[in-house]
């Protein structure tokens, strides 16, 4: 049995994902979050005599292709302390706010009528300084961790960890947090319990937007809603997987179903997943003509482990990419296994968003607000599928 699922999960680290800075395919864009998690895990493990690899959890530990919603819900039902890294982005992105809501709901059920005991299991950290944003109570709740360290309140823990002159102060704050986690979880074990699924929990209204991230799938009729091109290596259908990635980056999503809905790509950033094996061949992609804007990224998805791939697949992928380029795609990605898909998806989402915002900023009339991307609207989660008849 996997020790990571049998050992006690002493803490769950929650944070707002940052956009990738480039399209290199490196998904580890929150390197300072990872460093903090590693340092905190080492400190908690040393205090409790436990394996640092099992004492905590952060979502970047999810394996490629994992059903992230199910796995996060499971971990939020096991964790004994919730450690949110508060930043301005934390409170405008649905994913971290959902994580917090799931844990608080569990606390209310496990410790009914014990608000002080429940509060002891939530240990907020000031990760980045806040502008005047109406979140003064949250900022105040994170300040006691840095008592006597004014640099923490002024700059946040991330800056202390990044800047060499402040490393000793960073280590002091992390050590203080580790002691608090060890003390609370040793004094009274928080029993594991059923958590509300992360996509069902109620959260406060967040920043809204009229501009969702659009996801389309061009595959055979009847397969688009359930298409899992890499078999059991991908837990969810690829459209749902992409929606999860976009939502973790703070974007509302819309998954479109019909060819007539492709016009949604004309006014929103988006991605189109293309099955090179779909009936009709590369000519079936002509329906995408006029919709492959600079802010629309096609990804040709195939399984390099398929026995057909060495004989036919590689050539078919190349011809599909050429057809998409001829239809106007500025750049075509390919994903030949789950790891490649997982590594590049955050960059694909961010690249499409950046190009859309540049276009919107250039075209918005003087005096009109620029479109923003963010918020919580996850409606219309459907898929466009290309049939033989269309």
C-alpha positions, -999 to +999 in steps of 0.1 A: +000+000+000+012+035-008+027+050+024+016+085+012-021+074+016-016+056+049+006+080+068-010+110+085-013+141+064-002+167+089-009+197+066-023+208+032-006+237+015-030+258-005-019+286-029-029+305-060-012+292-091+010+316-111+009+319-149+038+303-167+063+329-177+070+313-211+060+284-233+089+262-226+067+234-213+080+238-177+050+236-155+069+243-122+062+280-123+056+283-086+092+274-077+091+294-044+059+276-033+076+243-039+107+254-020+086+265+009+066+232+009+099+212+009+113+233+037+082+230+058+079+193+052+115+187+063+109+208+095+077+190+104+091+156+097+122+163+118+100+175+147+077+144+146+102+118+135+082+111+103+091+109+066+091+144+052+077+130+019+044+120+036+037+147+062+022+173+039+005+177+005+004+203-022-014+200-055+018+201-076+025+166-063-004+152-084+008+127-110+002+136-147-033+127-158-047+124-123-083+132-115-072+164-096-107+171-082-111+137-067-075+136-054-077+170-038-110+162-022-094+131-007-064+150+007-086+177+021-105+150+039-073+136+054-052+168+062-051+179+098-039+215+093-048+238+064-020+262+054-031+289+029-005+311+013-024+344+012-018+366-017-039+390-037-045+363-063-056+338-036-089+355-031-098+360-068-092+325-080-118+298-075-095+269-070-077+279-037-110+294-024-127+261-031-099+243-012-104+266+018-141+262+017-139+224+016-116+223+046-137+248+066-168+228+059-151+197+072-139+215+103-175+226+110-187+190+109-158+174+128-157+201+155-192+214+159-196+240+185-158+243+190-148+274+170-115+279+188-104+243+183-114+246+146-094+278+141-063+261+155-063+238+124-061+268+099-026+285+098-026+312+072+007+326+059+012+361+044+028+350+011+026+383-008+018+418+005-018+430+000-029+463-015-060+478+000-084+451-012-110+446+015-091+416+029-079+432+060-092+404+083-074+377+063-042+397+064-045+402+101-050+365+106-017+357+089+004+383+108+008+365+142+030+339+124+056+367+119+053+383+153+085+403+160+096+401+123+085+433+107+100+423+074+075+395+072+045+418+075+060+443+050+072+418+023+056+385+028+072+351+032+080+346-005+103+376-005+121+365+027+128+331+010+139+347-023+163+373-009+196+361+006+197+388+034+163+376+047+169+339+046+175+336+083+141+353+089+125+330+064+139+300+082+126+314+115+090+318+102+090+283+086+103+268+118+077+286+138+050+273+114+064+237+116+063+238+154+027+250+154+017+222+130+035+196+151+019+209+183-017+211+171-016+177+154+001+160+184-022+175+210-054+164+192-056+143+161-082+156+136-099+125+123-101+119+086-136+124+072-156+128+041-151+161+024-175+179+000-163+174-035-142+204-045-163+212-075-196+212-055-186+232-024-202+267-021-177+296-022-182+333-018-188+352-050-155+360-067-144+385-094-166+378-124-158+381-161-176+379-194-147+362-211-143+325-205-115+302-217-130+281-245-122+244-249-132+224-280-125+189-291-125+177-327-130+139-325-153+113-339-190+115-333-200+101-299-165+102-285-158+139-278-176+140-244-157+110-232-125+111-253-095+099-233-068+097-260-042+083-237-064+056-222-063+049-185-032+071-181-057+101-182-083+099-154-108+123-169-118+131-205-094+155-221-119+184-222-126+181-184-089+178-177-082+211-197-110+228-178-094+218-145-060+233-156-076+266-167-096+269-135-065+263-114-050+293-132-081+314-122-100+313-155-137+305-160-142+279-187-166+270-214-165+237-233-183+239-266-203+212-283-214+220-319-196+233-350-218+264-349-204+272-314-169+276-328-176+313-331-170+315-294-133+312-302-135+345-321-140+364-289-123+343-263-089+326-257-091+289-262-077+255-271-088+230-297-078+193-291-076+175-324-078+137-329-057+129-361-075+096-364-110+110-366-132+099-396-130+122-425-092+127-423-075+161-423-102+175-446-126+173-416-106+201-399-117+227-425-146+236-402-120+253-380-111+277-408-115+313-397-115+304-360-078+296-354-068+330-342-035+339-325-053+334-292-066+299-302-041+271-297-047+237-314-031+206-299-028+174-319-033+146-294-021+110-302-007+081-282+028+073-292+024+039-274-003+029-298+010+000-320-003+019-350+017+050-343+051+040-357+035+028-390+009+055-396+005+078-366+036+100-370+028+108-406-008+114-397+001+138-369+024+157-393-003+160-419-028+172-393-004+199-381+002+210-417-035+213-423-041+233-391-012+257-401-028+261-435-061+270-418-044+299-400-030+284-367+001+304-357+014+276-336+004+239-333+013+218-303+014+180-301+008+158-271+019+122-276+016+111-240+001+123-208+033+137-194+038+159-224+002+170-223+005+178-185+037+197-189+026+220-216-011+227-207-005+256-182+017+273-208-008+268-236-036+283-214-014+313-204-001+319-240-037+320-254-048+344-226-018+367-232-025+369-269-062+376-263-055+403-238-031+420-262-057+419-290-084+432-266-062+460-254-054+471-289-090+471-301-109+484-270-123+519-277-108+548-257-126+551-223-139+515-223-127+490-197-103+462-209-117+427-207-104+406-178-100+369-173-108+354-140-138+344-119-160+313-113-183+307-142-180+271-151-212+267-170-218+251-204-192+224-199-197+207-232-176+196-262-176+204-299-174+172-319-168+169-356-189+143-373-187+127-408-217+146-418-205+181-409 
